[in-house]
Amino acid sequence: MAIPLLEVARPTKPLLADKAYDVDSHRGWLDNARIKAVIPSSRARKKPYPLDCSAYKRRNVIERLFCRLKNWRRIATRYDRLAINYLAAIALVSAIIA
């Protein structure tokens, strides 16, 4: 499901991802779209791809944001049935924790 999502979103900057997305199909699609892949190579790879470590460190900021959002029970369990209400709850929590 990563490639259909990326086709809609079309990121123009480097794409930061974890080892789970280190597959040839994802890397090939990113190369065709001229998007730099900042994905660490998995252990199973014989020849690892080079990694921009300074760019990959920025992924930690995003991970910490999601961890802080999940501390709120309403966000973590998705009590809201409508997407608009869930988005409003995320906006409210983001304003409080920022």
Protein Blocks (a to p, Z undefined) as FASTA:
>chain_A
ZZmmmmmnopabdcdddfklmcfklmmmmmmnopacdddddfklmbacdddfklmmmmmm
mmmmmmmmmmpmklmnomafbfklmmmmmmmmmmmmZZ
